[in-house]
């Protein structure tokens, strides 16, 4: 058995929860060592410290890490358009504002918008959204090291709006008397909400193990599409904090799950380069080859 140290998040739509629930990795000769983190930036630090071999990460934090010297590449996709914005009742949706970003954001002047950790994909997307609309001085982004703390802040009345994963949207609807105000495809089309990122050491020394993992990661992504009801039940059982209906609702909010690295996925990722630079998160410009290693998805014909 080949040991594989995997950094993952509590994000329930990641294939990690399917792979934890099945014994596909073990049957393929891989002994997974799962380690939970609060956000993508923490997994990047774990990669830098050689604490994990691969991670489930939004690509902006990966790019920030690469800019500061991390030796790692995105070797597979996972999901696109995984950032939504929610708000408590009384606020208009972007659709109700006729897709006028300025009119929409005027509602939140003087209020903080809660968000997962600084440098996470959600953080970069909402900061860019606010900046492009000209509200940098009037709307603050309040980062939480653990995204799971955001719903509690909504229920306590500390915040009125937040960005995060589809899971946040379901929690907000169920428990916080809140709703989706910007759907995933409208915040940043085709954004790389997560991919599989591997250390360069792992890529160089254990390519066969990575190939097996990506093949099973792809199988898990397809399982979500083709067996959504069963996938929902498996994840609910693994998490033990939500029911299958919750997971199913989450899958439906943002349904684009794939291990493929599409041209659109790459193009959207490269759009982040200038934004990360302008926001001060990276010091220089990154190329596609700095970020992606496509040999695995090409070999699997994904």
Buried (B, 14 or more C-beta within 10 A) or exposed (E): EBEBBBBBBBBBBBBBBBBBBBEBBEEBEBEBEBBEBBBBBBBBBBBBEEBBBBBBBBBBBBBBBBBEEBBBBBBBBBBBBBBBBBBBEEBBBBEEBEEEBEBBBBBBEEBBBBBBBBBBBBBBBBBBBBBEBEBEEBBBBBBBEEBBEBBBBBBEEEBBBBBBBBBBBBBBBBEBEBBBBBBBBBBBEBBBBBBBBBBEEBBEEBBEBBBBBBBBBBBBBBBBEEEBEBBBBBBBEBBEEBEBEBBBBBBEBBBBBBBBBBEEBBEBBBBBBEBBBEBEBBEEEBEEEEBBBBBBBEEBEB
